[in-house]
């Protein structure tokens, strides 16, 4: 497995990490507003974050670490979505 170059990092990986950071920030900010009666909005954040990550997905690189790191981004989105679902399960 090879490390990806600087050009691929700037083109694919850093924007994907930015999407991840923005989605975490939006989850946090919306929970501060106490909108537990509109929990469906929290579910939609995960959908839009996943769609945004798909834009920065490069399917042509198969022998480097990019695919592993890209999958981690999806896993983090699913993880935070699961935490939100569990938090608002009874509401």
Helices and strands as residue ranges (DSSP letters): H 6-8, I 9-13, H 14-32, G 36-38, H 39-55, H 66-87
